[in-house]
Amino acid sequence: MLKRETKRSLFYIASHPEVYIPWLEKEYPNVTSRKVYFSFILGLYKYNQGFAEQCPEAYKKYVEVFKVADQAVEARYKENLPSDRQKDGYVPFADIIKKRDSLRSGVIDKLLLGLYTYLPPIRCEYGRVALYKSNAMPASPDPNHIIDEKTLIISQFKTKRYHKPSVRELPKELTKELRMSLNLQPRAFLFVNRFGDPFTSNGFSRWAGDRLQELFGKPLTVTIIRHSFINTLDFNTLSMAEKEEIAEAMQHTVTTQDRYRLLFRDTGSEKDAVATTSQCKWVCTKDKVK
């Protein structure tokens, strides 16, 4: 994206901070977005031997602005305040479920919402999920797959260094929805693009964002759905064990889970009714790992 927008090479951008730091600050007023770009540029220095030695002053300037952006993002996280983008895209979890239930069975949008409401909302790990029959399993199955429209295995995911693979039995409602979807559109993967191929992680994120925008008329994302779910939890009634179990199911830590809570102090209008411990038992179910 930087190359396309600036018509310059990434190394040129990285070596000319006097031009591109002000440009990034103007084009990306959202500090979280700027942090991502500054981090990406610093990655060029990290993974290209000798680059930092060739451009020490440029490297130093990018390190400085990254630290400022990182501190600003951390301060917002600690206050649990939503970004402008999160405010614009936020939908209470109860409304997401209502939208799911209003859709016709078998349509891809209902299946998409089902994956993020019938199950703990994980990240964008559904881009490449193979569909297998138990009597026709390949010797080397895709790391993420579903067996007999019933059992979901997620072994390849962003935080796999820190969390065990997830093996879950799909709820009956979700199994039914998947089978209806496959009757309407036979395919070898859970979600496919217009060419019938599975998505990359980034491709699935963009596609899911487009579908959610179409459904809700606002920039709802998978990440915001995760925030929305966390906002339904009453942390005062959950034991530490239950918090850990929910966090593991969502493939993040308890600390991250607490940071995901969003406080809409300025308006107080975008607030979910909190769930009791018993109401969230559907997510408090231990994974079975083979």
PyMOL commands that set and color helices and strands:
alter all, ss='L'
color gray80, all
select helices_A, chain A and resi 2-6+10-14+17-27+31-47+51-54+56-79+84-89+93-102+108-115+134-136+172-184+201-216+222-230+240-249+254-259+278-280
alter helices_A, ss='H'
color red, helices_A
select strands_A, chain A and resi 130-132+144-147+151-154+166-169
alter strands_A, ss='S'
color yellow, strands_A
deselect
rebuild
show_as cartoon
